[in-house]
C-alpha cells in the first residue's frame, strides 16, 4: 500500500504485457547503474516504481510489423513526389502547401501508427524548425 492507494499488482496496464521489456536504469535499493529487471514486479505502488526509475521499453514498431512500418513511413514522401510532379498531366500542388501537408502526414504516422510519445514528436518539430531557421537567419544577418 502506497499513499493510501492499494494497487493491484496482478492487473497489467492497458497495452502492456509481461512480454514487454522493461528498462530500469537505476536500482534504488543498491544504487547501481545496472538493468534490474525484477524492479517492475517487486515495487508496490506508483511511488516506489517512480523511485526505481523503471519504464517500459517501447521499440517503436507499429502493430502490423516492420514491413508496414516502411510502407507507412514512405507514404509522406510518395505523397510529396506525386503532389509536386503529378502523373498524367494533372495540375501540380505548390510546394508551399505540399511540404507542410507531407510533414503533417508524417506527424500522424508517428503518433497514430508507430505510437510515439506526443511530447517527443512535438519537441522534434520545434527542434527541426530551430535547426532549419538557424542557417537562414545567419545568411540574412550576413546580407543585411
DSSP file (Angstrom, degrees, kcal/mol; ACC not computed):
  #  RESIDUE AA STRUCTURE BP1 BP2  ACC     N-H-->O    O-->H-N    N-H-->O    O-->H-N    TCO  KAPPA ALPHA  PHI   PSI    X-CA   Y-CA   Z-CA
    1    1 A X              0   0    0      0, 0.0     2,-0.4     0, 0.0     5,-0.2   0.000 360.0 360.0 360.0 130.3    0.0    0.0    0.0
    2    2 A X  B >   -A    5   0A   0      3,-2.0     3,-1.7     1,-0.1    44,-0.2  -0.989 360.0 -11.6-135.1 124.7    1.4    3.3   -1.1
    3    3 A X  T 3  S-     0   0    0     -2,-0.4     3,-0.1     1,-0.3    -1,-0.1   0.763 123.3 -58.9  63.1  27.4    0.0    6.8   -0.4
    4    4 A X  T 3  S+     0   0    0      1,-0.3     2,-0.4     0, 0.0    -1,-0.3   0.424 114.8 109.9  83.7  -3.1   -3.4    5.4    0.7
    5    5 A X  B <   -A    2   0A   0     -3,-1.7    -3,-2.0     2,-0.0     2,-0.7  -0.875  58.9-146.9-108.6 140.2   -4.0    3.6   -2.6
    6    6 A X        -     0   0    0     -2,-0.4     2,-0.5    -5,-0.2    -3,-0.0  -0.911  16.4-158.9-106.4 110.2   -3.9   -0.2   -3.0
    7    7 A X        -     0   0    0     -2,-0.7     2,-0.8     1,-0.0    38,-0.1  -0.758  15.8-130.9 -92.8 131.2   -2.6   -1.1   -6.4
    8    8 A X    >   -     0   0    0     -2,-0.5     3,-0.9     1,-0.2    -1,-0.0  -0.715  16.4-166.0 -81.1 112.1   -3.5   -4.5   -7.8
    9    9 A X  T 3  S+     0   0    0     -2,-0.8    -1,-0.2     1,-0.2    34,-0.0   0.612  82.0  65.1 -76.5 -12.0   -0.1   -5.9   -9.0
   10   10 A X  T 3  S+     0   0    0      2,-0.1     2,-0.5    -3,-0.0    -1,-0.2   0.656  85.0  84.1 -84.4 -15.0   -1.9   -8.7  -10.9
   11   11 A X  S <  S-     0   0    0     -3,-0.9     2,-0.2     1,-0.0    -3,-0.0  -0.781  74.2-141.2 -93.8 124.4   -3.6   -6.3  -13.4
   12   12 A X        -     0   0    0     -2,-0.5     3,-0.1     1,-0.1     5,-0.1  -0.575  24.5-107.6 -79.6 143.9   -1.5   -5.3  -16.3
   13   13 A X    >   -     0   0    0     -2,-0.2     3,-2.0     1,-0.1     2,-0.1  -0.315  54.3 -77.5 -62.5 157.0   -1.7   -1.7  -17.5
   14   14 A X  T 3  S+     0   0    0      1,-0.3    -1,-0.1     3,-0.0     3,-0.1  -0.371 117.0   6.2 -62.6 126.5   -3.6   -1.3  -20.8
   15   15 A X  T 3  S+     0   0    0      1,-0.2     2,-0.5    -2,-0.1    -1,-0.3   0.423 106.8 104.3  84.1  -1.0   -1.4   -2.3  -23.8
   16   16 A X    <   +     0   0    0     -3,-2.0     2,-0.2     4,-0.0    -1,-0.2  -0.961  46.0 179.9-117.6 127.1    1.5   -3.6  -21.6
   17   17 A X    >   -     0   0    0     -2,-0.5     3,-1.1    -3,-0.1    -4,-0.1  -0.638  45.0-101.0-115.8 175.2    2.1   -7.3  -21.2
   18   18 A X  T 3  S+     0   0    0      1,-0.2    -1,-0.0    -2,-0.2    -2,-0.0   0.687 118.6  64.1 -69.8 -17.2    4.6   -9.4  -19.3
   19   19 A X  T 3  S+     0   0    0      2,-0.1    -1,-0.2     0, 0.0     2,-0.2   0.658  78.8 101.5 -80.7 -15.4    6.4  -10.0  -22.5
   20   20 A X  S <  S-     0   0    0     -3,-1.1     2,-0.2     1,-0.1    38,-0.1  -0.476  79.9-115.2 -70.7 136.9    7.3   -6.2  -23.0
   21   21 A X        -     0   0    0     36,-0.3    36,-2.6    -2,-0.2     2,-0.4  -0.479  25.6-149.8 -74.8 143.3   10.9   -5.4  -22.0
   22   22 A X  E     -B   56   0B   0     34,-0.2     2,-0.5    -2,-0.2    34,-0.2  -0.880   2.1-154.3-109.7 144.1   11.4   -3.2  -19.0
   23   23 A X  E     +B   55   0B   0     32,-2.8    32,-1.6    -2,-0.4     2,-0.5  -0.980  12.2 179.3-119.4 122.4   14.4   -0.8  -18.6
   24   24 A X  E     -B   54   0B   0     -2,-0.5    12,-0.8    30,-0.2    30,-0.2  -0.882   4.4-176.2-122.5  97.4   15.5    0.1  -15.1
   25   25 A X  S    S+     0   0    0     28,-0.8     2,-0.4    -2,-0.5    -1,-0.1   0.825  71.8  25.2 -67.4 -31.0   18.5    2.4  -15.3
   26   26 A X        -     0   0    0     26,-0.6     2,-0.7     7,-0.1     7,-0.2  -0.997  65.9-144.1-137.2 138.4   19.0    2.6  -11.5
   27   27 A X  B  >> -C   32   0C   0      5,-1.6     4,-2.3    -2,-0.4     5,-0.6  -0.893  11.7-156.3 -97.6 116.2   18.0    0.3   -8.7
   28   28 A X  T  45S+     0   0    0     -2,-0.7    -1,-0.1     1,-0.2    24,-0.1   0.733  88.9  57.5 -67.9 -21.0   17.1    2.5   -5.7
   29   29 A X  T  45S+     0   0    0      1,-0.1    -1,-0.2     3,-0.1    23,-0.0   0.871 123.8  18.6 -78.0 -35.7   17.9   -0.3   -3.2
   30   30 A X  T  45S-     0   0    0     -3,-0.4    -2,-0.2     2,-0.1    -1,-0.1   0.499  93.1-131.9-112.9  -5.9   21.5   -0.8   -4.2
   31   31 A X  T  <5 +     0   0    0     -4,-2.3     2,-0.3     1,-0.2    -3,-0.2   0.879  56.8 143.3  54.7  42.1   22.2    2.5   -6.1
   32   32 A X  B   < -C   27   0C   0     -5,-0.6    -5,-1.6     2,-0.1    -1,-0.2  -0.762  55.8-132.2-107.7 159.0   23.8    0.6   -9.0
   33   33 A X        +     0   0    0     -2,-0.3     2,-0.3    -7,-0.2    -7,-0.1  -0.265  67.5 112.3-103.7  44.8   23.5    1.6  -12.7
   34   34 A X  S    S-     0   0    0     -2,-0.1     2,-0.7    -7,-0.0    -2,-0.1  -0.756  78.9 -93.2-112.2 162.3   22.6   -1.9  -14.0
   35   35 A X        -     0   0    0     -2,-0.3     2,-0.8   -12,-0.1   -10,-0.1  -0.651  37.6-168.2 -76.1 115.2   19.4   -3.1  -15.5
   36   36 A X    >   -     0   0    0    -12,-0.8     3,-1.0    -2,-0.7     4,-0.3  -0.873   6.5-177.2-105.6  99.4   17.4   -4.6  -12.7
   37   37 A X  T 3  S+     0   0    0     -2,-0.8     4,-0.2     1,-0.2     3,-0.2   0.585  76.3  64.1 -78.0  -9.0   14.6   -6.5  -14.4
   38   38 A X  T >> S+     0   0    0      1,-0.2     4,-1.3     2,-0.1     3,-0.9   0.655  79.8  86.4 -84.6 -15.7   12.9   -7.5  -11.2
   39   39 A X  H X> S+     0   0    0     -3,-1.0     4,-1.8     1,-0.2     3,-0.6   0.884  84.4  50.8 -56.3 -47.6   12.1   -3.9  -10.2
   40   40 A X  H 34 S+     0   0    0     -4,-0.3    -1,-0.2     1,-0.2    -2,-0.1   0.781 114.6  45.9 -64.3 -22.9    8.8   -3.5  -12.0
   41   41 A X  H <4 S+     0   0    0     -3,-0.9    -1,-0.2    -4,-0.2    -2,-0.2   0.665 116.3  42.9 -92.0 -17.2    7.5   -6.8  -10.4
   42   42 A X  H << S+     0   0    0     -4,-1.3    -2,-0.2    -3,-0.6    -3,-0.2   0.655  87.5  99.5-103.5 -17.9    8.6   -6.0   -6.9
   43   43 A X     <  -     0   0    0     -4,-1.8     2,-0.7    -5,-0.2     3,-0.0  -0.441  62.4-144.3 -73.9 145.6    7.7   -2.4   -6.4
   44   44 A X        -     0   0    0     -2,-0.1     4,-0.5   -43,-0.1     3,-0.1  -0.920  62.2 -12.7-111.8 105.8    4.5   -1.7   -4.5
   45   45 A X  S  > S-     0   0    0     -2,-0.7     4,-1.6     1,-0.1     5,-0.2  -0.077  88.5 -72.3  92.3 167.2    2.6    1.3   -5.9
   46   46 A X  H  > S+     0   0    0      1,-0.2     4,-2.3     2,-0.2     5,-0.2   0.820 123.7  60.2 -70.2 -32.7    3.4    4.1   -8.2
   47   47 A X  H  > S+     0   0    0      2,-0.2     4,-2.1     1,-0.2    -1,-0.2   0.917 107.6  44.3 -65.0 -43.1    5.8    6.0   -5.8
   48   48 A X  H  > S+     0   0    0     -4,-0.5     4,-1.8     2,-0.2    -1,-0.2   0.893 113.9  49.8 -69.1 -39.1    8.2    3.0   -5.5
   49   49 A X  H  X>S+     0   0    0     -4,-1.6     5,-1.3     2,-0.2     4,-1.1   0.871 111.5  49.6 -67.2 -35.0    8.1    2.3   -9.2
   50   50 A X  H  <5S+     0   0    0     -4,-2.3     3,-0.3     1,-0.2    -2,-0.2   0.894 110.6  49.7 -68.6 -39.2    8.8    6.0   -9.9
   51   51 A X  H  <5S+     0   0    0     -4,-2.1    -2,-0.2     1,-0.2    -1,-0.2   0.821 107.2  55.8 -67.3 -30.3   11.7    5.9   -7.4
   52   52 A X  H  <5S-     0   0    0     -4,-1.8   -26,-0.6    -5,-0.1    -1,-0.2   0.781 103.8-134.4 -71.9 -27.4   13.1    2.8   -9.1
   53   53 A X  T  <5 +     0   0    0     -4,-1.1   -28,-0.8    -3,-0.3     2,-0.2   0.743  46.0 159.8  80.3  24.0   13.2    4.7  -12.4
   54   54 A X  E   < +B   24   0B   0     -5,-1.3     2,-0.3   -30,-0.2    -1,-0.2  -0.498  12.1 171.5 -83.3 149.7   11.6    1.8  -14.4
   55   55 A X  E     -B   23   0B   0    -32,-1.6   -32,-2.8    -2,-0.2     2,-0.5  -0.987  38.8-104.8-150.9 151.4    9.9    2.3  -17.7
   56   56 A X  E     -B   22   0B   0     -2,-0.3     2,-0.7   -34,-0.2   -34,-0.2  -0.681  38.3-126.3 -77.9 126.8    8.5    0.0  -20.4
   57   57 A X        -     0   0    0    -36,-2.6     2,-0.6    -2,-0.5   -36,-0.3  -0.652  23.0-157.3 -78.1 114.8   10.9    0.0  -23.3
   58   58 A X        -     0   0    0     -2,-0.7   -36,-0.0     1,-0.1    -1,-0.0  -0.837   7.3-162.4 -96.0 123.2    9.0    0.9  -26.4
   59   59 A X        -     0   0    0     -2,-0.6    -1,-0.1     2,-0.1     3,-0.1   0.549  32.6-124.4 -86.7  -6.2   10.6   -0.4  -29.6
   60   60 A X        +     0   0    0      1,-0.3     2,-0.4    54,-0.1    56,-0.1   0.683  60.6 141.7  76.3  18.0    8.7    1.9  -32.0
   61   61 A X        -     0   0    0     54,-0.1    -1,-0.3     1,-0.1    -2,-0.1  -0.801  48.4-125.8 -94.9 134.9    7.3   -0.9  -34.1
   62   62 A X    >   -     0   0    0     -2,-0.4     3,-1.2     3,-0.3    52,-0.2  -0.139  28.5 -99.6 -71.8 172.3    3.8   -0.5  -35.4
   63   63 A X  T 3  S+     0   0    0     50,-0.5    -1,-0.1     1,-0.2     3,-0.1   0.656 118.1  54.0 -70.7 -15.2    1.1   -3.1  -34.9
   64   64 A X  T 3  S-     0   0    0      1,-0.3     4,-0.5    49,-0.1    -1,-0.2   0.267 112.1-105.9-106.1  11.8    1.4   -4.5  -38.4
   65   65 A X    <>  -     0   0    0     -3,-1.2     4,-1.3     1,-0.2    -1,-0.3  -0.194  43.0 -58.3  95.4 175.4    5.1   -5.3  -38.3
   66   66 A X  H  > S+     0   0    0      1,-0.2     4,-1.9     2,-0.2    -1,-0.2   0.819 125.7  59.2 -69.0 -33.7    8.3   -3.8  -39.8
   67   67 A X  H  > S+     0   0    0      1,-0.2     4,-1.7     2,-0.2    -1,-0.2   0.925 109.1  44.1 -64.0 -43.2    7.2   -4.2  -43.5
   68   68 A X  H  > S+     0   0    0     -4,-0.5     4,-3.0     1,-0.2     5,-0.2   0.792 106.9  62.0 -71.4 -26.7    4.2   -2.0  -42.9
   69   69 A X  H  X S+     0   0    0     -4,-1.3     4,-2.4     2,-0.2    -1,-0.2   0.927 105.1  47.0 -60.4 -44.0    6.3    0.4  -41.0
   70   70 A X  H  X S+     0   0    0     -4,-1.9     4,-1.5     2,-0.2    -2,-0.2   0.922 113.7  47.8 -63.9 -43.9    8.4    1.0  -44.1
   71   71 A X  H  X S+     0   0    0     -4,-1.7     4,-1.0     1,-0.2    -2,-0.2   0.937 114.1  45.6 -63.7 -47.1    5.3    1.5  -46.2
   72   72 A X  H  X S+     0   0    0     -4,-3.0     4,-0.5     1,-0.2     3,-0.3   0.865 112.7  50.7 -66.4 -35.5    3.7    3.9  -43.8
   73   73 A X  H  < S+     0   0    0     -4,-2.4     4,-0.4    -5,-0.2    -1,-0.2   0.764 110.7  49.8 -74.3 -23.3    6.9    5.9  -43.3
   74   74 A X  H  X S+     0   0    0     -4,-1.5     4,-2.6    -3,-0.2     3,-0.2   0.641  88.8  84.8 -85.9 -15.2    7.3    6.2  -47.1
   75   75 A X  H  X S+     0   0    0     -4,-1.0     4,-2.7    -3,-0.3     5,-0.2   0.892  87.6  50.4 -57.0 -44.4    3.8    7.4  -47.7
   76   76 A X  H  X S+     0   0    0     -4,-0.5     4,-2.2     2,-0.2    -1,-0.2   0.883 112.6  47.8 -62.6 -34.9    4.5   11.1  -46.9
   77   77 A X  H  > S+     0   0    0     -4,-0.4     4,-2.4    -3,-0.2    -2,-0.2   0.918 112.4  48.3 -69.7 -42.5    7.5   11.0  -49.3
   78   78 A X  H  X S+     0   0    0     -4,-2.6     4,-2.6     1,-0.2     5,-0.2   0.910 111.9  50.4 -62.6 -41.8    5.4    9.3  -52.0
   79   79 A X  H  X S+     0   0    0     -4,-2.7     4,-2.3    -5,-0.2    -2,-0.2   0.920 109.8  50.9 -60.8 -43.4    2.6   11.9  -51.5
   80   80 A X  H  X S+     0   0    0     -4,-2.2     4,-1.9     2,-0.2     5,-0.2   0.913 112.5  45.2 -62.7 -43.6    5.2   14.7  -51.8
   81   81 A X  H  X S+     0   0    0     -4,-2.4     4,-2.4     1,-0.2    -1,-0.2   0.932 116.2  45.4 -66.1 -45.4    6.6   13.4  -55.1
   82   82 A X  H  < S+     0   0    0     -4,-2.6    -2,-0.2     1,-0.2    -1,-0.2   0.801 113.4  50.7 -70.4 -27.4    3.1   12.7  -56.6
   83   83 A X  H  < S+     0   0    0     -4,-2.3    10,-3.1    -5,-0.2     3,-0.4   0.860 118.3  35.9 -77.8 -34.8    1.8   16.1  -55.4
   84   84 A X  H  < S+     0   0    0     -4,-1.9     2,-0.3     1,-0.3    -2,-0.2   0.784 131.0  30.3 -89.9 -27.6    4.7   18.1  -56.9
   85   85 A X  S  < S-     0   0    0     -4,-2.4    -1,-0.3    -5,-0.2    -2,-0.1  -0.687  85.7-170.1-126.5  77.1    5.3   16.0  -60.0
   86   86 A X        -     0   0    0     -3,-0.4     3,-0.5    -2,-0.3     2,-0.1  -0.390  16.7-126.1 -74.3 144.7    1.8   14.6  -60.8
   87   87 A X  S >  S+     0   0    0      1,-0.2     3,-1.1    -5,-0.1    -1,-0.1  -0.395  84.4  31.2 -79.4 164.7    1.4   11.9  -63.5
   88   88 A X  T 3  S-     0   0    0      1,-0.2    -1,-0.2    -2,-0.1    -2,-0.0   0.736 126.2 -68.4  63.5  28.4   -1.0   12.2  -66.4
   89   89 A X  T 3  S+     0   0    0     -3,-0.5    -1,-0.2     1,-0.2    -2,-0.1   0.705  84.0 156.5  71.1  20.1   -0.8   15.9  -66.9
   90   90 A X    <   -     0   0    0     -3,-1.1     2,-0.4     1,-0.1    -4,-0.2  -0.378  54.2 -91.3 -73.9 159.6   -2.6   16.9  -63.6
   91   91 A X        -     0   0    0     -2,-0.1    -1,-0.1     1,-0.1     2,-0.1  -0.576  45.7-124.8 -73.5 126.2   -2.0   20.3  -62.1
   92   92 A X        -     0   0    0     -2,-0.4     2,-0.3    -8,-0.1    -8,-0.2  -0.391  17.8-119.8 -73.3 150.2    0.9   20.1  -59.6
   93   93 A X        -     0   0    0    -10,-3.1    -1,-0.1    -2,-0.1     2,-0.0  -0.662  34.3-106.1 -84.1 142.1    0.4   21.3  -56.0
   94   94 A X    >>  -     0   0    0     -2,-0.3     4,-2.5     1,-0.1     3,-1.3  -0.370  20.9-125.4 -68.4 149.0    2.6   24.1  -54.9
   95   95 A X  H 3> S+     0   0    0      1,-0.3     4,-1.9     2,-0.2     5,-0.4   0.741 107.3  68.9 -69.0 -21.7    5.5   23.2  -52.5
   96   96 A X  H 34 S+     0   0    0      1,-0.2     4,-0.3     2,-0.2    -1,-0.3   0.753 114.2  29.2 -67.8 -21.2    4.3   25.8  -50.0
   97   97 A X  H <> S+     0   0    0     -3,-1.3     4,-1.5     2,-0.1    -2,-0.2   0.762 119.9  52.0-102.7 -35.3    1.2   23.6  -49.5
   98   98 A X  H  X S+     0   0    0     -4,-2.5     4,-2.4     2,-0.2     5,-0.2   0.865 105.3  54.3 -75.1 -35.2    2.6   20.1  -50.2
   99   99 A X  H  X S+     0   0    0     -4,-1.9     4,-2.3     2,-0.2     5,-0.2   0.949 111.9  42.4 -65.5 -49.2    5.6   20.2  -47.9
  100  100 A X  H  > S+     0   0    0     -5,-0.4     4,-2.2    -4,-0.3    -1,-0.2   0.885 115.2  51.7 -64.0 -35.0    3.7   21.1  -44.7
  101  101 A X  H  X S+     0   0    0     -4,-1.5     4,-2.0     2,-0.2    -2,-0.2   0.894 110.0  48.7 -67.2 -38.7    1.0   18.6  -45.7
  102  102 A X  H  X S+     0   0    0     -4,-2.4     4,-2.0     2,-0.2    -2,-0.2   0.895 111.3  50.0 -65.8 -40.2    3.6   15.9  -46.1
  103  103 A X  H  X S+     0   0    0     -4,-2.3     4,-2.1     1,-0.2    -2,-0.2   0.880 109.6  51.5 -65.1 -37.6    5.1   16.8  -42.7
  104  104 A X  H  X S+     0   0    0     -4,-2.2     4,-2.2     2,-0.2    -2,-0.2   0.880 107.1  53.2 -67.2 -37.3    1.7   16.6  -41.1
  105  105 A X  H  X S+     0   0    0     -4,-2.0     4,-2.3     2,-0.2    -2,-0.2   0.906 109.6  48.4 -62.2 -41.1    1.2   13.2  -42.6
  106  106 A X  H  X S+     0   0    0     -4,-2.0     4,-2.6     2,-0.2    -2,-0.2   0.882 108.5  54.5 -66.4 -36.9    4.5   12.0  -41.1
  107  107 A X  H  X S+     0   0    0     -4,-2.1     4,-2.2     1,-0.2    -2,-0.2   0.916 109.9  47.1 -59.2 -44.5    3.4   13.5  -37.8
  108  108 A X  H  X>S+     0   0    0     -4,-2.2     4,-3.0     2,-0.2     5,-0.7   0.888 110.8  51.2 -66.6 -39.3    0.2   11.5  -37.9
  109  109 A X  I  X>S+     0   0    0     -4,-2.3     5,-2.4     1,-0.2     4,-1.2   0.926 111.4  48.2 -63.5 -43.7    2.1    8.3  -38.8
  110  110 A X  I  <5S+     0   0    0     -4,-2.6     6,-2.6     3,-0.2    -2,-0.2   0.913 120.6  36.2 -63.4 -42.3    4.5    8.8  -35.9
  111  111 A X  I  <5S+     0   0    0     -4,-2.2    -2,-0.2     4,-0.2    -3,-0.2   0.944 127.9  29.5 -76.9 -48.1    1.7    9.4  -33.4
  112  112 A X  I  <5S+     0   0    0     -4,-3.0    -3,-0.2    -5,-0.2    -2,-0.1   0.897 130.5  26.0 -87.1 -41.5   -1.1    7.1  -34.6
  113  113 A X  I  <<S+     0   0    0     -4,-1.2   -50,-0.5    -5,-0.7    -3,-0.2   0.930 129.0  35.7 -91.0 -49.6    0.7    4.1  -36.2
  114  114 A X  S   <S-     0   0    0     -5,-2.4    -3,-0.2   -52,-0.2    -4,-0.2   0.683  96.4-135.4 -79.9 -16.5    4.1    4.0  -34.6
  115  115 A X        +     0   0    0     -6,-0.4    -4,-0.2    -5,-0.2    -3,-0.1   0.845  37.7 173.8  69.5  34.7    2.7    5.1  -31.2
  116  116 A X        -     0   0    0     -6,-2.6     2,-0.3     1,-0.1    -1,-0.1  -0.309  43.5 -87.6 -72.1 159.5    5.5    7.6  -30.4
  117  117 A X     >  -     0   0    0      1,-0.1     4,-2.4     2,-0.0     5,-0.2  -0.515  32.0-140.3 -67.3 126.1    5.3    9.8  -27.4
  118  118 A X  H  > S+     0   0    0     -2,-0.3     4,-2.5     1,-0.2     5,-0.2   0.856 101.7  51.9 -59.4 -36.0    3.4   13.0  -28.3
  119  119 A X  H  > S+     0   0    0      2,-0.2     4,-2.3     1,-0.2    -1,-0.2   0.888 110.3  48.7 -67.8 -37.6    5.8   15.2  -26.3
  120  120 A X  H  > S+     0   0    0      2,-0.2     4,-1.9    -3,-0.2    -2,-0.2   0.911 113.1  46.7 -67.7 -42.1    8.8   13.7  -28.1
  121  121 A X  H  X S+     0   0    0     -4,-2.4     4,-1.6     2,-0.2    -2,-0.2   0.917 114.4  47.3 -66.6 -42.7    7.3   14.2  -31.5
  122  122 A X  H  X S+     0   0    0     -4,-2.5     4,-1.9     1,-0.2    -2,-0.2   0.891 111.5  51.2 -66.1 -38.8    6.2   17.8  -30.8
  123  123 A X  H  X S+     0   0    0     -4,-2.3     4,-2.4     1,-0.2    -1,-0.2   0.857 106.8  54.4 -65.1 -34.8    9.7   18.5  -29.3
  124  124 A X  H  X S+     0   0    0     -4,-1.9     4,-2.5     2,-0.2    -1,-0.2   0.854 105.9  53.2 -66.8 -34.0   11.3   17.1  -32.5
  125  125 A X  H  X S+     0   0    0     -4,-1.6     4,-2.3     2,-0.2    -2,-0.2   0.931 110.3  46.2 -65.3 -45.5    9.1   19.5  -34.6
  126  126 A X  H  X S+     0   0    0     -4,-1.9     4,-2.2     1,-0.2    -2,-0.2   0.914 113.9  48.8 -63.7 -42.5   10.3   22.5  -32.5
  127  127 A X  H  X S+     0   0    0     -4,-2.4     4,-2.6     1,-0.2    -2,-0.2   0.905 111.1  50.4 -64.5 -41.1   13.9   21.3  -32.8
  128  128 A X  H  X S+     0   0    0     -4,-2.5     4,-1.9     2,-0.2    -2,-0.2   0.889 110.0  49.6 -64.7 -39.7   13.6   20.8  -36.5
  129  129 A X  H  X S+     0   0    0     -4,-2.3     4,-2.1     2,-0.2    -1,-0.2   0.904 112.1  48.8 -64.6 -40.3   12.2   24.3  -37.0
  130  130 A X  H  X S+     0   0    0     -4,-2.2     4,-1.7     1,-0.2    -2,-0.2   0.915 111.4  49.0 -65.0 -42.9   15.0   25.8  -35.0
  131  131 A X  H  X S+     0   0    0     -4,-2.6     4,-0.7     1,-0.2    -1,-0.2   0.836 113.0  47.9 -67.5 -31.5   17.6   23.8  -37.0
  132  132 A X  H  X S+     0   0    0     -4,-1.9     4,-0.7    -5,-0.2    -1,-0.2   0.856 113.8  46.4 -75.6 -35.2   16.1   25.0  -40.3
  133  133 A X  H  X S+     0   0    0     -4,-2.1     4,-2.5    -5,-0.2     5,-0.2   0.747  96.7  74.2 -80.0 -23.0   15.9   28.6  -39.2
  134  134 A X  H  X S+     0   0    0     -4,-1.7     4,-1.9     1,-0.2     5,-0.2   0.949 100.7  39.0 -60.4 -53.6   19.4   28.9  -37.8
  135  135 A X  H  X S+     0   0    0     -4,-0.7     4,-2.4     1,-0.2    -1,-0.2   0.862 115.0  55.5 -67.0 -29.9   21.3   28.9  -41.1
  136  136 A X  H  X S+     0   0    0     -4,-0.7     4,-2.4     1,-0.2    -1,-0.2   0.910 108.9  46.1 -65.8 -40.9   18.7   31.1  -42.7
  137  137 A X  H  X S+     0   0    0     -4,-2.5     4,-2.2     2,-0.2    -1,-0.2   0.841 110.9  53.5 -71.3 -31.8   19.0   33.8  -40.0
  138  138 A X  H  X S+     0   0    0     -4,-1.9     4,-1.9    -5,-0.2    -2,-0.2   0.929 111.9  44.8 -65.9 -44.3   22.8   33.6  -40.3
  139  139 A X  H  X S+     0   0    0     -4,-2.4     4,-2.0     2,-0.2    -2,-0.2   0.905 112.8  51.0 -66.1 -40.0   22.6   34.3  -44.0
  140  140 A X  H  X S+     0   0    0     -4,-2.4     4,-2.1     1,-0.2    -1,-0.2   0.889 110.6  49.8 -64.4 -37.8   20.0   37.0  -43.5
  141  141 A X  H  < S+     0   0    0     -4,-2.2    -1,-0.2     1,-0.2    -2,-0.2   0.853 110.2  50.1 -68.0 -34.3   22.3   38.7  -40.9
  142  142 A X  H  < S+     0   0    0     -4,-1.9    -2,-0.2     1,-0.2    -1,-0.2   0.843 111.8  48.3 -72.2 -32.6   25.3   38.5  -43.3
  143  143 A X  H  <        0   0    0     -4,-2.0    -2,-0.2     1,-0.2    -1,-0.2   0.908 360.0 360.0 -73.2 -42.0   23.3   40.1  -46.1
  144  144 A X     <        0   0    0     -4,-2.1    -1,-0.2    -5,-0.2    -2,-0.2   0.484 360.0 360.0 -78.4 360.0   21.9   42.9  -44.1
